[in-house]
Amino acid sequence: YHLDGNVLERVCEFRDLGVVFNKNLSFTPHIEYIVLKANHVFYIIKRTVGYSAPQYVKLRLFTTLVRPMLENCSQVWSPSFKKDIYFIE
């Protein structure tokens, strides 16, 4: 494709307003990215706090640091495939 004499390059994934989608307009790459990022933060919490901390402290840290990552822009990329839903859970 050309636009004003410039050749447009072909891309497989694109990020717009922080949401990643692929050429089929599937949000699976975005879901994989946010789950990977949330797991990283979760393991940092787990390593830092450890098993000796009370349950309410772990729950508060999880709801404060991890859940917002998983819920950010969820209205846009609302998972419709079962594999994406299970991956997020």
C-alpha positions as CSV (number, residue, x, y, z in Angstrom):
1,Y,0.0,0.0,0.0
2,H,1.1,3.6,-0.7
3,L,0.2,6.8,1.1
4,D,1.3,10.1,-0.5
5,G,4.0,8.2,-2.4
6,N,5.4,6.5,0.7
7,V,5.3,2.7,1.0
8,L,3.4,1.6,4.2
9,E,5.2,-1.2,6.0
10,R,3.4,-4.3,7.0
11,V,3.2,-5.0,10.8
12,C,2.0,-8.1,12.7
13,E,1.3,-6.3,16.0
14,F,0.3,-2.7,16.7
15,R,0.0,-0.8,20.0
16,D,-2.6,2.0,20.2
17,L,-3.4,3.8,23.5
18,G,-1.5,1.0,25.4
19,V,-3.6,-1.8,24.0
20,V,-1.8,-4.3,21.7
21,F,-3.6,-6.1,18.9
22,N,-2.6,-8.1,15.9
23,K,-3.4,-8.0,12.2
24,N,-6.6,-10.0,12.8
25,L,-7.7,-7.5,15.4
26,S,-7.4,-10.1,18.2
27,F,-6.3,-8.9,21.6
28,T,-4.5,-12.1,22.5
29,P,-1.0,-10.4,22.3
30,H,-2.2,-7.8,24.7
31,I,-3.6,-10.4,27.1
32,E,-0.4,-12.3,27.0
33,Y,1.6,-9.1,27.7
34,I,-0.4,-8.0,30.7
35,V,-0.6,-11.4,32.2
36,L,3.2,-11.7,31.9
37,K,3.6,-8.3,33.5
38,A,1.2,-9.1,36.3
39,N,2.9,-12.4,37.0
40,H,6.2,-10.6,37.3
41,V,4.8,-8.2,39.9
42,F,3.1,-11.0,41.7
43,Y,6.4,-12.9,42.0
44,I,8.1,-9.8,43.3
45,I,5.5,-9.5,46.0
46,K,5.7,-13.2,46.8
47,R,9.5,-13.0,47.0
48,T,9.6,-9.8,49.1
49,V,6.8,-10.5,51.5
50,G,7.2,-14.3,51.8
51,Y,5.0,-16.8,53.5
52,S,5.3,-15.2,57.0
53,A,3.2,-12.1,56.2
54,P,-0.5,-12.2,57.2
55,Q,-3.0,-13.1,54.5
56,Y,-4.6,-9.6,54.6
57,V,-1.3,-8.0,53.7
58,K,-0.8,-10.2,50.7
59,L,-4.4,-9.6,49.6
60,R,-4.0,-5.9,49.9
61,L,-0.7,-5.9,47.9
62,F,-2.3,-8.1,45.2
63,T,-5.4,-5.9,44.9
64,T,-3.3,-2.7,44.9
65,L,-0.5,-3.7,42.5
66,V,-1.6,-6.6,40.3
67,R,-5.3,-6.3,39.8
68,P,-5.2,-2.8,38.2
69,M,-2.8,-4.2,35.5
70,L,-5.3,-7.0,34.6
71,E,-8.3,-4.7,34.6
72,N,-6.8,-1.7,32.7
73,C,-8.9,-1.0,29.6
74,S,-10.7,-4.3,30.0
75,Q,-13.8,-2.7,28.3
76,V,-11.8,-2.4,25.1
77,W,-10.1,-5.8,25.0
78,S,-12.8,-7.8,26.7
79,P,-11.7,-11.4,26.3
80,S,-14.1,-13.4,24.2
81,F,-12.1,-16.6,23.7
82,K,-12.1,-19.2,26.4
83,K,-8.3,-19.6,26.2
84,D,-7.8,-15.9,26.9
85,I,-10.2,-16.0,29.8
86,Y,-8.5,-19.0,31.4
87,F,-5.1,-17.3,30.8
88,I,-6.2,-14.2,32.7
89,E,-7.6,-16.2,35.5
